Structure formats: C-alpha cells, structure tokens
Amino acid sequence: MQSSGCKIKKNDQVEVIAGKDKGRVGKVLRVLLSDGRAIVEKVNMIKRHTKPNPTNQQGGIIEREAAIQLSNLKIICPKCSKTVRIGKKVLDDGEKVRICKKCGESVEAKA
C-alpha cells in the first residue's frame, strides 16, 4: 500500500504550506497514493449534505476532512520541531529510514 517513493506516511505530523489552510498543523489520517493526496486531521474541512440512512438516522450537514495535495504538506521533525525536507538513509542492519535534512535524526514513528 505504501510506496517507497512517498515521503509522507500515516500518523506523520505535517504542516500545510500552501492553500486556504496554510500554516495549519495536523496528523495524517490516510495517504491516497494513486491521487497523490492525503487526508489530514482538522485540515481542509468540507460540508456534506447527507440523507438519513441506516448509519446516520438523522441526516443533515456533516463536516469532514477532504484530501489535500501531498505537495502542499511538509513534515514536522519530532526532534527539532521544524518543518523539514526528508532524506532516506540505509542503516547498518539494511533497514531504510526517513531522516530529517536539518538535524539528521530519524523521523520514523516509534512503534
């Protein structure tokens, strides 16, 4: 599902660098690689008018996140707390990790 070419992954902390939500920070909920987009928590909110259905008895106007272009997002390094570009590095054990170009630390989420 995740391609090695994509620098942004699920659960990354990102900042929007262009568009109506410029400067907003949020966590990536989902990456849509085929479209080159991501869904970020509380960013690019849209309103959807829905009819009543079995999951939503009431119906009405629902506000939710819409996808945003990956090029409009920049990762926030957990170590230096700045928006950074991402590099790749192969560790001694052969594992590939994403690193911060400013401080050189890994930006991988601790599992």
Summary of the structure (lengths in Angstrom):
residues: 111
radius of gyration: 16.7
end to end distance: 18.2
largest distance: 56.1
contacts: 275
relative contact order: 0.19
helix: 3%
strand: 43%
